[in-house]
């Protein structure tokens, strides 16, 4: 089986999943098989990543870089070990599984608040004299130290300065604080004792620093000092705060987070206990060890005791050179996963937007159909109502035509002779008829309305037409006199004789919408 794009390529070499991925990719992009297969291989056969590379352009292959970073052997570097590391790497007794190149686990130390023991009341009373004596002695010694602090610097012991200025010789004076406050106190005391140094100590507890190094894939340099140790001041002034070490630690390329602690503080003391610190000054380099566990933090280098600047930097460089490629690989994997996650999120967002548009179109179409159905139903109801109204109107006309009084004789008295000029829409006929003077104007309107039916009055009477119920007839015309012009309203209370006297000429006019609007304006 060969592809259409390249007859030399054998699709049989691909697995079923790879063939399915290839089919999905070519259906979307339409790319030739000979070009699609290499791109899918560079994308680890991930269809979404391959499609993104095809449309957006192929940048650096993050997955391949991560794979290469994992498979690339560490660079050869000079190895610096101390006695503790040599002991860990030494073979154990028979029957014990050796820990080959396995780092020590870096525990996450959360400071515990010390619990103060309250002795029973009887014991407190018995030992009260001893307690008071102890306080008197310590107060006296403190007073002597305070007076000695006024001696010149060459004559004043260094321990006196430390005791008076920082209270390091009396652990009870160091109040237990929160990790952030403890870190701030350590930085303040460090600057007061050793001046400006340029080291950016982490602003928080050791557990938070460890979490930051794990999240940001950086190295955590933990520095523990004991002010009572003789080598502490020399190490800090000549090694830790030297320009070379400060520059190396602050170099962004080395990805180092530095955390410092005074072992007289509760948190630093717990860190020293957990990390088995037996010699000061103490420094250790901690980082994520992906080969030993995806979330495992390990101690990759211990630096204990006084040492020169070159030895300190060399120890840090060797550990960073050994474990930096592993961190780069994990960093590349995270970037690749972030790219895939962002792409998937964008695709889901685009799908949701498309689905929302489809829902909106469906809603609009349904509303339009509902509006059209409602308009059609309303038109049908209006047509039915108009038809029913017309039926009632014709029924009323037939009934009213049978109730109109017949025309009086020519010699009858109290009659009114009227000449009615019908509009053009009704034929433009001129009708002359006599009415009794007592006939109402409504009778005149009824005559005009039913004029065409009066010729068939006999047949209408035989049909026995009745007046429709729940119907009020409205005339669609008006009758007006010519000279002077006056509109006669269809009133049952006003007679024709009162308005027209012995006779006259009248005009029948159709009522239009324009005439109604003009009348409304005149009323307003």
VOKOL-211262 format. One record per residue (C-alpha): x, y, z; residue number from 1; residue in three letters. Coordinates in steps of 0.05 Angstrom, whole numbers, plus 5000, padded with zeros to 4 digits. Layout:
REM residues N
X Y Z NUM ALA
...
END
This chain:
REM residues 524
5000 5000 5000 1 UNK
5029 5067 4979 2 UNK
5006 5138 4987 3 UNK
4980 5181 4930 4 UNK
5031 5235 4944 5 UNK
5093 5191 4941 6 UNK
5092 5122 4910 7 UNK
5157 5103 4944 8 UNK
5130 5111 5015 9 UNK
5102 5048 5047 10 UNK
5046 5061 5096 11 UNK
5053 4990 5121 12 UNK
5112 5013 5162 13 UNK
5065 5054 5205 14 UNK
5024 5027 5263 15 UNK
4948 5031 5264 16 UNK
4949 5091 5310 17 UNK
5000 5127 5267 18 UNK
4960 5113 5204 19 UNK
4898 5141 5238 20 UNK
4936 5204 5260 21 UNK
4963 5212 5189 22 UNK
4892 5206 5161 23 UNK
4866 5258 5209 24 UNK
4923 5306 5194 25 UNK
4917 5300 5118 26 UNK
4841 5309 5121 27 UNK
4850 5376 5156 28 UNK
4911 5403 5120 29 UNK
4910 5368 5053 30 UNK
4985 5361 5055 31 UNK
5021 5306 5016 32 UNK
5038 5243 5054 33 UNK
5112 5249 5040 34 UNK
5113 5317 5075 35 UNK
5062 5299 5128 36 UNK
5098 5239 5157 37 UNK
5163 5276 5175 38 UNK
5124 5332 5207 39 UNK
5082 5283 5248 40 UNK
5146 5248 5269 41 UNK
5176 5313 5293 42 UNK
5111 5326 5331 43 UNK
5114 5257 5365 44 UNK
5052 5237 5324 45 UNK
5010 5289 5360 46 UNK
4958 5312 5309 47 UNK
4941 5378 5345 48 UNK
5014 5400 5350 49 UNK
5026 5380 5277 50 UNK
4965 5420 5253 51 UNK
4988 5481 5294 52 UNK
5058 5476 5263 53 UNK
5028 5471 5193 54 UNK
4984 5533 5199 55 UNK
5025 5576 5247 56 UNK
5094 5558 5223 57 UNK
5142 5509 5254 58 UNK
5184 5539 5310 59 UNK
5232 5502 5355 60 UNK
5212 5430 5368 61 UNK
5201 5432 5443 62 UNK
5185 5358 5449 63 UNK
5247 5338 5412 64 UNK
5289 5386 5453 65 UNK
5261 5355 5517 66 UNK
5276 5285 5491 67 UNK
5347 5305 5472 68 UNK
5357 5338 5539 69 UNK
5336 5274 5574 70 UNK
5380 5229 5531 71 UNK
5440 5275 5530 72 UNK
5494 5251 5578 73 UNK
5518 5301 5630 74 UNK
5579 5341 5615 75 UNK
5643 5318 5647 76 UNK
5664 5363 5704 77 UNK
5712 5361 5761 78 UNK
5681 5326 5821 79 UNK
5687 5354 5891 80 UNK
5665 5310 5948 81 UNK
5667 5315 6022 82 UNK
5671 5258 6072 83 UNK
5596 5254 6078 84 UNK
5585 5246 6003 85 UNK
5640 5194 5998 86 UNK
5606 5155 6054 87 UNK
5540 5156 6016 88 UNK
5572 5133 5951 89 UNK
5612 5077 5985 90 UNK
5588 5006 5976 91 UNK
5548 4979 6035 92 UNK
5552 4912 6069 93 UNK
5534 4847 6033 94 UNK
5460 4839 6020 95 UNK
5446 4915 6019 96 UNK
5424 4948 5956 97 UNK
5475 5002 5940 98 UNK
5450 5073 5926 99 UNK
5485 5086 5860 100 UNK
5487 5161 5845 101 UNK
5425 5172 5886 102 UNK
5420 5239 5920 103 UNK
5396 5250 5991 104 UNK
5324 5271 5997 105 UNK
5313 5344 6015 106 UNK
5256 5344 6066 107 UNK
5207 5400 6067 108 UNK
5214 5431 6137 109 UNK
5154 5466 6165 110 UNK
5172 5502 6230 111 UNK
5136 5478 6291 112 UNK
5117 5524 6347 113 UNK
5152 5501 6411 114 UNK
5107 5479 6467 115 UNK
5125 5509 6534 116 UNK
5122 5461 6591 117 UNK
5084 5485 6652 118 UNK
5107 5450 6716 119 UNK
5057 5433 6770 120 UNK
5043 5486 6821 121 UNK
5079 5450 6878 122 UNK
5143 5442 6838 123 UNK
5139 5515 6816 124 UNK
5136 5537 6888 125 UNK
5193 5491 6909 126 UNK
5239 5514 6852 127 UNK
5220 5588 6857 128 UNK
5283 5606 6898 129 UNK
5328 5572 6847 130 UNK
5292 5608 6791 131 UNK
5301 5675 6825 132 UNK
5374 5661 6838 133 UNK
5384 5642 6765 134 UNK
5353 5707 6742 135 UNK
5396 5748 6790 136 UNK
5460 5714 6765 137 UNK
5442 5722 6691 138 UNK
5422 5795 6703 139 UNK
5488 5808 6737 140 UNK
5527 5776 6679 141 UNK
5487 5815 6629 142 UNK
5502 5879 6665 143 UNK
5576 5863 6664 144 UNK
5572 5849 6589 145 UNK
5536 5914 6578 146 UNK
5590 5953 6615 147 UNK
5644 5917 6576 148 UNK
5610 5938 6511 149 UNK
5636 6009 6524 150 UNK
5708 5985 6519 151 UNK
5746 6001 6455 152 UNK
5737 5951 6399 153 UNK
5807 5920 6403 154 UNK
5798 5907 6478 155 UNK
5726 5883 6474 156 UNK
5714 5808 6463 157 UNK
5674 5792 6401 158 UNK
5626 5749 6441 159 UNK
5607 5810 6482 160 UNK
5589 5849 6420 161 UNK
5547 5792 6393 162 UNK
5511 5783 6460 163 UNK
5495 5857 6469 164 UNK
5476 5874 6398 165 UNK
5439 5811 6376 166 UNK
5427 5770 6437 167 UNK
5456 5708 6402 168 UNK
5485 5679 6466 169 UNK
5417 5677 6500 170 UNK
5369 5636 6458 171 UNK
5311 5654 6504 172 UNK
5315 5726 6479 173 UNK
5301 5706 6407 174 UNK
5227 5709 6402 175 UNK
5194 5657 6358 176 UNK
5166 5690 6295 177 UNK
5131 5671 6231 178 UNK
5177 5646 6175 179 UNK
5172 5712 6136 180 UNK
5188 5753 6198 181 UNK
5245 5707 6216 182 UNK
5275 5715 6147 183 UNK
5269 5791 6152 184 UNK
5304 5790 6220 185 UNK
5360 5746 6192 186 UNK
5372 5794 6133 187 UNK
5372 5854 6180 188 UNK
5421 5824 6229 189 UNK
5465 5798 6172 190 UNK
5470 5868 6142 191 UNK
5483 5900 6210 192 UNK
5540 5852 6224 193 UNK
5573 5845 6155 194 UNK
5550 5907 6118 195 UNK
5524 5910 6047 196 UNK
5536 5844 6012 197 UNK
5492 5839 5950 198 UNK
5462 5771 5966 199 UNK
5387 5768 5954 200 UNK
5364 5722 6009 201 UNK
5295 5691 5998 202 UNK
5240 5730 6033 203 UNK
5204 5673 6067 204 UNK
5211 5607 6103 205 UNK
5253 5548 6079 206 UNK
5191 5509 6059 207 UNK
5169 5566 6015 208 UNK
5239 5571 5984 209 UNK
5239 5497 5970 210 UNK
5171 5502 5937 211 UNK
5194 5561 5894 212 UNK
5256 5523 5871 213 UNK
5213 5463 5854 214 UNK
5161 5504 5816 215 UNK
5211 5548 5778 216 UNK
5261 5490 5767 217 UNK
5318 5527 5801 218 UNK
5373 5509 5850 219 UNK
5362 5525 5924 220 UNK
5426 5544 5962 221 UNK
5412 5535 6036 222 UNK
5462 5571 6082 223 UNK
5461 5557 6157 224 UNK
5507 5596 6204 225 UNK
5521 5592 6277 226 UNK
5545 5659 6307 227 UNK
5580 5621 6363 228 UNK
5624 5582 6315 229 UNK
5694 5610 6307 230 UNK
5696 5601 6230 231 UNK
5630 5636 6217 232 UNK
5654 5707 6210 233 UNK
5715 5688 6168 234 UNK
5673 5645 6121 235 UNK
5621 5699 6111 236 UNK
5669 5757 6101 237 UNK
5720 5721 6058 238 UNK
5678 5670 6021 239 UNK
5603 5678 6022 240 UNK
5602 5754 6012 241 UNK
5662 5756 5965 242 UNK
5649 5789 5898 243 UNK
5662 5724 5860 244 UNK
5612 5683 5900 245 UNK
5560 5739 5900 246 UNK
5567 5747 5825 247 UNK
5561 5672 5815 248 UNK
5498 5666 5858 249 UNK
5464 5727 5827 250 UNK
5480 5704 5756 251 UNK
5411 5689 5724 252 UNK
5443 5634 5682 253 UNK
5456 5593 5745 254 UNK
5383 5596 5769 255 UNK
5401 5598 5843 256 UNK
5354 5617 5900 257 UNK
5392 5630 5965 258 UNK
5361 5621 6033 259 UNK
5398 5636 6098 260 UNK
5383 5620 6170 261 UNK
5412 5628 6240 262 UNK
5411 5562 6278 263 UNK
5391 5599 6341 264 UNK
5323 5611 6306 265 UNK
5272 5555 6313 266 UNK
5262 5544 6238 267 UNK
5337 5543 6220 268 UNK
5350 5496 6278 269 UNK
5297 5448 6252 270 UNK
5327 5452 6182 271 UNK
5396 5436 6210 272 UNK
5368 5376 6246 273 UNK
5330 5349 6185 274 UNK
5390 5360 6139 275 UNK
5438 5327 6189 276 UNK
5483 5388 6194 277 UNK
5541 5371 6240 278 UNK
5592 5424 6220 279 UNK
5588 5499 6209 280 UNK
5587 5539 6166 281 UNK
5539 5495 6127 282 UNK
5515 5502 6055 283 UNK
5477 5453 6012 284 UNK
5451 5457 5941 285 UNK
5381 5428 5929 286 UNK
5344 5417 5864 287 UNK
5292 5373 5831 288 UNK
5319 5305 5811 289 UNK
5273 5280 5755 290 UNK
5312 5216 5744 291 UNK
5298 5195 5816 292 UNK
5226 5220 5817 293 UNK
5184 5271 5781 294 UNK
5171 5310 5845 295 UNK
5232 5291 5887 296 UNK
5277 5345 5914 297 UNK
5347 5322 5930 298 UNK
5411 5349 5961 299 UNK
5460 5350 5904 300 UNK
5519 5382 5940 301 UNK
5541 5394 6012 302 UNK
5592 5447 6029 303 UNK
5612 5446 6102 304 UNK
5666 5480 6142 305 UNK
5711 5538 6122 306 UNK
5735 5537 6050 307 UNK
5764 5584 5999 308 UNK
5724 5622 5947 309 UNK
5749 5580 5890 310 UNK
5732 5515 5925 311 UNK
5662 5541 5942 312 UNK
5648 5563 5871 313 UNK
5677 5498 5842 314 UNK
5632 5456 5886 315 UNK
5571 5494 5864 316 UNK
5592 5493 5791 317 UNK
5602 5418 5790 318 UNK
5533 5404 5819 319 UNK
5499 5454 5773 320 UNK
5535 5426 5712 321 UNK
5513 5355 5731 322 UNK
5439 5369 5744 323 UNK
5424 5430 5700 324 UNK
5412 5387 5637 325 UNK
5359 5348 5675 326 UNK
5324 5412 5696 327 UNK
5329 5438 5624 328 UNK
5295 5375 5600 329 UNK
5239 5382 5650 330 UNK
5233 5455 5633 331 UNK
5226 5438 5559 332 UNK
5174 5386 5574 333 UNK
5134 5436 5614 334 UNK
5138 5486 5557 335 UNK
5115 5433 5509 336 UNK
5057 5413 5554 337 UNK
5039 5486 5562 338 UNK
5038 5494 5486 339 UNK
4993 5434 5479 340 UNK
4949 5457 5535 341 UNK
4943 5527 5506 342 UNK
4928 5498 5437 343 UNK
4875 5453 5467 344 UNK
4846 5511 5506 345 UNK
4844 5554 5443 346 UNK
4810 5498 5405 347 UNK
4759 5488 5460 348 UNK
4747 5563 5462 349 UNK
4738 5566 5386 350 UNK
4690 5507 5390 351 UNK
4650 5541 5445 352 UNK
4647 5606 5405 353 UNK
4624 5568 5343 354 UNK
4572 5530 5384 355 UNK
4548 5596 5414 356 UNK
4540 5626 5345 357 UNK
4501 5565 5321 358 UNK
4456 5570 5382 359 UNK
4445 5644 5369 360 UNK
4427 5631 5296 361 UNK
4380 5575 5317 362 UNK
4347 5621 5368 363 UNK
4339 5677 5317 364 UNK
4310 5628 5266 365 UNK
4261 5601 5317 366 UNK
4241 5671 5338 367 UNK
4231 5691 5265 368 UNK
4189 5629 5252 369 UNK
4148 5642 5315 370 UNK
4138 5715 5295 371 UNK
4117 5694 5224 372 UNK
4068 5643 5252 373 UNK
4040 5694 5301 374 UNK
4032 5745 5245 375 UNK
3998 5694 5200 376 UNK
3952 5674 5257 377 UNK
3936 5746 5271 378 UNK
3921 5760 5198 379 UNK
3875 5700 5195 380 UNK
3840 5722 5258 381 UNK
3832 5793 5231 382 UNK
3806 5766 5164 383 UNK
3757 5721 5200 384 UNK
3735 5779 5244 385 UNK
3727 5824 5183 386 UNK
3687 5771 5147 387 UNK
3643 5761 5208 388 UNK
3633 5836 5214 389 UNK
3614 5841 5141 390 UNK
3563 5785 5150 391 UNK
3532 5822 5210 392 UNK
3532 5887 5170 393 UNK
3495 5856 5112 394 UNK
3447 5823 5160 395 UNK
3434 5891 5193 396 UNK
3424 5925 5126 397 UNK
3373 5873 5105 398 UNK
3336 5881 5171 399 UNK
3340 5957 5169 400 UNK
3314 5960 5098 401 UNK
3249 5927 5122 402 UNK
3241 5978 5178 403 UNK
3249 6042 5136 404 UNK
3184 6079 5130 405 UNK
3156 6082 5059 406 UNK
3158 6147 5020 407 UNK
3098 6193 5034 408 UNK
3051 6211 4978 409 UNK
3061 6274 4939 410 UNK
3000 6308 4969 411 UNK
3016 6289 5041 412 UNK
3027 6345 5091 413 UNK
3089 6355 5135 414 UNK
3137 6325 5085 415 UNK
3208 6344 5067 416 UNK
3233 6338 4996 417 UNK
3307 6322 4993 418 UNK
3354 6314 4934 419 UNK
3411 6265 4952 420 UNK
3474 6265 4910 421 UNK
3510 6198 4920 422 UNK
3585 6194 4914 423 UNK
3620 6167 4852 424 UNK
3638 6102 4889 425 UNK
3564 6088 4895 426 UNK
3548 6105 4823 427 UNK
3542 6181 4828 428 UNK
3466 6176 4825 429 UNK
3421 6234 4845 430 UNK
3360 6211 4883 431 UNK
3300 6254 4901 432 UNK
3256 6229 4957 433 UNK
3205 6254 5006 434 UNK
3209 6242 5082 435 UNK
3162 6260 5137 436 UNK
3185 6320 5176 437 UNK
3184 6279 5240 438 UNK
3232 6227 5212 439 UNK
3300 6228 5248 440 UNK
3366 6240 5216 441 UNK
3384 6168 5231 442 UNK
3326 6148 5185 443 UNK
3358 6190 5130 444 UNK
3424 6153 5140 445 UNK
3390 6086 5140 446 UNK
3356 6104 5074 447 UNK
3423 6121 5043 448 UNK
3455 6057 5072 449 UNK
3400 6011 5048 450 UNK
3381 6047 4982 451 UNK
3404 5989 4938 452 UNK
3363 5940 4979 453 UNK
3298 5979 4979 454 UNK
3282 5954 4909 455 UNK
3278 5883 4937 456 UNK
3241 5901 5001 457 UNK
3184 5852 4989 458 UNK
3231 5793 4983 459 UNK
3269 5816 5045 460 UNK
3205 5818 5085 461 UNK
3190 5747 5063 462 UNK
3258 5725 5088 463 UNK
3241 5751 5157 464 UNK
3309 5782 5170 465 UNK
3323 5797 5243 466 UNK
3368 5848 5275 467 UNK
3437 5818 5293 468 UNK
3452 5814 5367 469 UNK
3514 5846 5398 470 UNK
3525 5889 5336 471 UNK
3528 5965 5332 472 UNK
3526 5991 5261 473 UNK
3573 6046 5240 474 UNK
3561 6087 5177 475 UNK
3619 6094 5129 476 UNK
3593 6158 5099 477 UNK
3566 6226 5120 478 UNK
3510 6270 5096 479 UNK
3522 6345 5090 480 UNK
3482 6405 5064 481 UNK
3511 6446 5008 482 UNK
3493 6519 5023 483 UNK
3511 6532 5077 484 UNK
3553 6470 5088 485 UNK
3535 6431 5150 486 UNK
3547 6359 5167 487 UNK
3485 6323 5191 488 UNK
3500 6270 5243 489 UNK
3458 6206 5247 490 UNK
3419 6226 5309 491 UNK
3353 6195 5329 492 UNK
3334 6256 5371 493 UNK
3339 6308 5315 494 UNK
3287 6306 5259 495 UNK
3297 6321 5186 496 UNK
3247 6378 5189 497 UNK
3286 6414 5243 498 UNK
3348 6414 5199 499 UNK
3322 6419 5128 500 UNK
3254 6454 5135 501 UNK
3212 6440 5072 502 UNK
3269 6411 5032 503 UNK
3339 6419 5005 504 UNK
3398 6388 4970 505 UNK
3445 6342 5007 506 UNK
3511 6310 4989 507 UNK
3532 6239 5010 508 UNK
3607 6234 5021 509 UNK
3649 6173 5037 510 UNK
3689 6176 5101 511 UNK
3763 6165 5088 512 UNK
3822 6159 5137 513 UNK
3848 6227 5116 514 UNK
3781 6259 5134 515 UNK
3783 6224 5202 516 UNK
3853 6252 5215 517 UNK
3832 6322 5196 518 UNK
3772 6318 5243 519 UNK
3816 6294 5299 520 UNK
3863 6352 5288 521 UNK
3805 6401 5289 522 UNK
3780 6371 5354 523 UNK
3850 6377 5384 524 UNK
END
